[in-house]
Amino acid sequence: MRGKRRAPRPRIPWRSPWLPAVCLAGLLAAGGLAAVSALAKDVVLVVDGEPRAVRSSAGSVGDLLGEAGVDVGFGDVVRPGPEAELADGARVEVRHARPIKLTVDGRTSDRLVTATNVREALAELAISPAASRLSEPPDKRVPLTGMSLTVLTERDVSVVTGVARRRSLRTTARTVRELLRRERVAVPPGFQVRPSLGSFPQQGMVITVAPPWIVPIRPEVRRLDWRALAACESGGDPKARAGDGGSYGLYRFSLDMWRAAGGSGLPTEWPEDEQTYRAQLLYQRDGGTWQRHWPHCGSHLFS
């Protein structure tokens, strides 16, 4: 009697003719992953002050930025530069340019900064916030679309409010009017302020609060060359004094001359425009007899 027929043995997988190919493909894939992993670099990408960790296989900084979707345009700063080789552990910083319409002491210009706040922008522009008055707070963010910024720096000015009353001040005022108000300088009725109340207080400016020029100066007198006369008499120095103390200021006034022209105190206590007005008034009142007051230099009036 015949025995039962054996069932066929199951097929052994490792005896499959495809097994070598599958194993080779697996080994190649694993090797490729290992190679890619070995090429990947861990870097820190800082965009406008915001850091983030990035793993990249980029070969250069520019490639990294392309992978990360970071656009770079005119005025932007990239450190290291886009052509630099990307190393493992590198720190790449991108700061985008921001337009600023900058007005400093009344002068406006268009500038580009990469700072993200007003304080850093001022540092880029070499402006000290400690000695300035700002239209925006130092910690305000500068948007990518830009902003307008007004800066009023400290300026040294003098205020003359009467005889022998000269005050030296430091100010960030926008106008002469604001300066006088902040310093509590009273302007009596009828007194004149020169330069005008709406003027910008520039560095070195002398602001005079003085009695009005009641007598108008005729145009033909104003047209004379008073600058040439002052250059001859005093070298153009409003504080000049003769060696004997007998004459003062731009036009070498004697005290009698000065008082005859309505001046008070000493001529050297007043700015140039006050001295010139008094000289013109003296000439006008004396009917143009310059020889009496300026015998050596008076002819320069007609040069």
C-alpha positions in Angstrom: 0.0 0.0 0.0 1.4 3.2 -1.0 2.1 5.8 1.6 0.5 9.2 1.5 2.2 11.7 -0.8 4.2 14.3 1.0 3.1 17.9 0.7 5.5 20.1 -1.2 8.0 22.1 1.0 7.3 25.8 1.4 9.5 28.0 -0.7 12.4 29.4 1.2 12.6 33.3 0.8 16.3 33.6 0.8 16.6 31.2 -2.0 14.6 33.6 -4.2 16.5 34.8 -7.2 15.3 38.4 -6.4 16.7 38.4 -2.9 20.2 39.7 -3.9 18.8 42.6 -5.8 16.5 43.6 -2.9 19.3 43.4 -0.4 21.6 45.5 -2.7 18.9 48.2 -3.1 18.4 48.3 0.6 22.1 48.6 1.2 22.3 51.4 -1.4 19.4 53.3 0.2 20.8 53.0 3.7 24.2 54.1 2.4 22.5 57.1 0.6 20.7 58.1 3.8 23.9 57.8 5.8 25.7 60.0 3.2 23.0 62.6 3.2 22.9 62.6 7.0 26.6 63.1 7.0 26.3 66.1 4.7 23.6 67.8 6.6 24.6 70.8 8.8 23.0 72.3 11.8 23.1 76.0 11.6 21.4 79.0 13.3 19.6 81.4 10.9 18.9 84.8 12.4 16.5 87.0 10.3 15.9 90.5 11.6 16.9 89.5 15.1 14.8 86.3 15.2 16.9 83.2 15.5 15.9 79.7 14.4 17.7 76.3 14.1 17.9 74.9 10.6 19.3 71.6 9.3 20.4 71.9 5.7 22.6 70.2 3.2 23.2 73.5 1.3 26.7 74.2 0.2 26.7 77.9 0.5 25.0 80.6 2.6 23.0 81.7 -0.5 21.7 78.2 -1.1 20.6 78.1 2.6 18.7 81.3 2.2 17.0 79.9 -0.9 16.0 76.7 0.9 14.7 78.7 3.8 12.7 81.1 1.6 14.5 84.2 2.8 14.6 86.9 0.2 17.6 89.3 0.0 17.4 92.7 -1.8 19.1 96.0 -2.2 20.5 97.3 1.1 20.1 94.1 3.0 23.0 92.7 5.0 24.0 89.0 5.0 26.8 87.8 7.3 28.6 85.7 6.1 28.1 86.8 2.5 25.9 84.7 0.2 29.0 83.2 -1.6 30.5 81.9 1.7 30.7 78.1 2.2 28.2 76.9 4.7 29.8 75.1 7.6 28.3 72.9 10.3 27.5 75.0 13.4 27.5 78.3 11.4 25.5 81.3 12.4 24.0 83.2 9.4 22.4 86.6 10.0 20.2 88.5 7.6 19.1 92.1 8.3 16.6 93.6 5.8 17.0 97.3 4.9 14.3 99.7 6.1 13.8 103.2 4.6 13.7 106.1 7.0 12.7 109.7 6.2 15.1 111.3 8.7 14.7 115.0 9.7 17.6 116.3 11.9 17.3 119.8 13.1 15.0 120.8 10.2 17.0 119.0 7.4 15.4 116.0 5.8 17.1 113.1 4.0 16.1 109.6 2.9 18.2 106.9 4.6 18.4 103.1 4.8 19.0 101.2 8.0 19.0 97.5 8.9 18.1 98.2 12.5 14.8 96.8 13.9 14.1 99.6 16.4 14.7 103.3 16.7 17.5 103.0 19.2 19.5 100.7 16.9 18.7 103.0 13.9 20.1 106.0 15.7 23.3 104.0 16.4 23.6 103.2 12.7 23.1 106.8 11.9 25.7 108.0 14.5 23.1 110.0 16.4 23.1 110.0 20.2 19.6 109.5 21.6 20.8 110.8 25.0 21.5 114.3 23.5 18.4 114.4 21.2 14.7 114.8 21.2 12.9 112.2 19.2 9.6 112.0 17.5 9.4 108.3 18.3 10.4 106.3 21.5 13.8 104.5 21.2 12.2 101.1 21.7 9.7 101.5 18.8 10.0 98.9 16.1 11.1 100.1 12.6 8.8 98.2 10.2 10.1 96.9 6.8 7.9 99.5 5.1 9.9 102.2 6.9 9.0 105.2 9.0 9.6 108.9 9.4 11.8 110.0 12.3 12.4 113.6 13.5 15.5 114.3 15.7 16.2 117.5 17.4 19.8 117.6 18.8 21.0 119.7 21.6 22.2 123.1 20.4 24.1 125.9 22.2 22.3 129.3 21.9 22.3 132.6 23.7 19.4 134.7 24.7 19.9 138.5 25.2 17.0 140.1 27.1 18.4 143.4 28.0 21.5 145.3 29.0 24.1 142.8 30.4 21.6 140.0 30.5 22.9 137.3 28.3 22.0 133.6 29.0 23.8 130.7 27.4 21.5 127.7 27.0 21.4 124.2 25.6 18.1 123.4 23.9 16.3 120.9 21.7 13.4 123.4 21.0 11.8 123.4 17.5 11.3 127.2 17.4 12.5 130.4 19.1 9.0 130.7 20.5 9.2 127.3 22.2 12.6 128.0 23.5 11.5 131.3 25.2 8.4 129.6 26.6 10.4 126.7 28.0 13.0 129.1 29.5 10.3 131.4 30.8 11.6 134.4 29.0 9.0 137.1 28.9 8.6 139.3 25.9 7.2 142.7 27.0 4.6 144.3 24.8 6.1 146.1 21.8 9.5 144.4 22.2 11.0 142.6 19.1 12.3 139.1 19.0 15.1 138.5 16.5 15.3 136.1 14.8 11.5 135.7 14.6 9.6 133.5 16.9 9.0 130.9 14.2 12.7 130.6 13.4 14.6 127.4 14.1 17.2 127.8 17.0 20.4 126.9 15.2 23.7 126.1 16.8 25.4 129.3 18.0 22.3 131.5 17.4 21.9 134.7 19.4 18.3 135.5 20.2 17.5 139.1 21.1 14.5 140.4 23.0 14.9 144.1 22.6 13.0 147.4 22.4 11.5 148.0 19.0 13.3 149.7 16.2 10.9 152.7 16.2 12.7 154.8 13.6 12.7 153.1 10.2 16.0 153.1 8.2 15.7 154.6 4.7 16.5 152.1 1.9 19.4 154.2 0.6 21.1 154.0 4.0 20.5 150.2 4.3 22.1 149.7 0.9 25.4 151.2 2.0 28.2 148.7 2.6 28.0 148.3 6.4 29.8 145.0 6.3 32.9 146.7 4.7 32.8 149.4 7.3 32.7 146.9 10.1 35.5 144.9 8.6 37.7 148.0 8.5 36.7 149.3 12.0 36.8 146.0 14.0 37.6 143.1 11.6 33.9 142.3 11.8 34.1 141.4 15.5 30.9 142.5 17.4 32.8 142.1 20.7 35.8 144.2 19.7 37.2 146.7 22.2 39.9 149.4 21.6 42.9 149.1 23.8 42.0 152.1 25.9 38.4 150.9 26.3 37.0 153.9 24.6 35.3 152.2 21.7 33.3 149.1 21.3 31.8 146.6 18.8 31.5 146.3 15.1 31.6 150.0 14.4 33.9 151.2 17.2 31.2 153.1 18.9 32.2 155.5 21.7 29.7 155.4 24.5 28.4 158.9 23.4 27.9 157.6 19.9 26.0 154.6 21.1 23.7 156.5 23.4 23.0 159.1 20.8 21.8 156.3 18.6 19.4 155.1 21.3 21.6 152.2 22.5 21.7 151.1 26.1 24.5 149.4 28.0 27.6 148.6 26.0 27.5 147.9 22.2 29.3 144.6 22.8 26.4 143.3 24.9 24.2 143.3 21.8 24.3 141.2 18.6 25.3 142.4 15.2 21.9 143.3 13.9 21.3 145.7 16.9 24.7 147.3 16.5 24.1 147.7 12.7 20.7 149.3 13.3 22.2 151.8 15.7 25.1 152.7 13.3 22.6 153.2 10.5 20.4 155.3 12.7 23.4 157.4 13.8 24.4 158.0 10.1 20.8 158.8 9.2 20.3 161.3 12.0 23.6 163.1 11.2 22.6 163.5 7.6 25.3 161.2 6.3 28.3 162.9 7.9 30.3 159.8 8.3 33.6 161.7 8.7 32.6 162.6 12.2 32.2 159.1 13.5 34.3 157.0 11.2 37.0 159.3 9.8 39.4 156.5 8.8 37.0 153.8 7.5 33.8 155.6 6.6 34.7 155.7 2.9 34.2 151.9 2.9 30.4 152.5 3.0 30.6 153.5 -0.6 32.9 150.7 -1.9 
